[in-house]
Amino acid sequence: MQFTVDFFHRLLENTKPGVAYYPIIFSQFDNKHVGDEADNFKIAEMRGFWREYGYGMVSLFKEDFDKAGGFDVKIIGWGMEDVYLASNVVRKRF
């Protein structure tokens, strides 16, 4: 995952008390184009897709995380903890 200084500035600008910031990120993977480029850090539309619905990347204050109920620690296995948190964030509306 590649994070730039601009990305962290956007996090700071958009994360406020009572607000959960879910950035739209570019997922740099497309199995049809793996190995096409020598530079794995070159971002190109044909090498991935925009995740406008990914709930795993979120920035919020710890107090808001706690108000939303945090992660569901009863989940066994991989996944769904981010969906649980996002559902609670929307439902609680801080």
N, C-alpha and C positions, 0 to 999 in steps of 0.2 A: 504494500500500500504506500502510496506516495503522498506526503502532506507538504504543502508549501506554506510559506509565511502568510501569503494572502488568505489561504484557507483558515489559518488560525485567527487572523484578523476578522474574518467573516463570522467565525464562531463567537468571538468576543462581542461583536456588534449585535448578533442576533440572539444570544443567550441572555435572558433577563429573568429576574425572579417571577415565577408564575407563567413562564413560557418554556415550552419544550421545542427545541430547534432540531428538526429532522432535515439535514441537507440532502439535496439530490446529488448523488454521486455517480461517477462513470466507472463501471466495472470493466476493467481492462482484460477481458477474456472472451474469446470466441474460438471454440475448438476447431473451426474451419480454417483459422489463420494462425494457429500456434506455430512458431518457428519461421514465419514469413519474413520477419525483420530481424536484423542483427541487434538492434537497440530495443531491448524489452521495455524501456521507459518512454518510448515514443507513443504519444496518445493519438489514436486515429479512430474515427467512427467505425471503420470496418473491423477493428480489433476488439470491439466490446459493445456495451450498451449502457444507456442511462437507466439507473435504478430510481425511478420516481416513487416507488412504493416500499423501499427497503426500510425496515424498522430497526435494524441492528445498529445503525449509526445515529446516535442522538446526543445532544448536548443539553443538559439541564442542571439546575442547582440541586445539590444534595437534599435540601429541604423539600423540594418539589418531587424528587425521586421517592422520598419517604412518604409524602402525602399520597402519591399514586400507588403505594403499596410495594414498591420495589419489584424485584424479580420474583416470580413464583418458584420457590426453592423445592416445591414438591414435584416438579416436572422431572421425569426420568428420561434420560437419553438426550439426544441432540435436538435443539430448536424449540420454538414457540415461546421462549421466555421474553423475547423482544416484542412479539405480538401481544402477549399478556400485558406488558408494561405500556405499550402504545394504546391499547384499549382502555386501560385504567387512566392514562393521561387524558384521553378524550372525554371519558365519562366524568372524571373528577373536576375537570376544567379549573383546577386550582382555585 
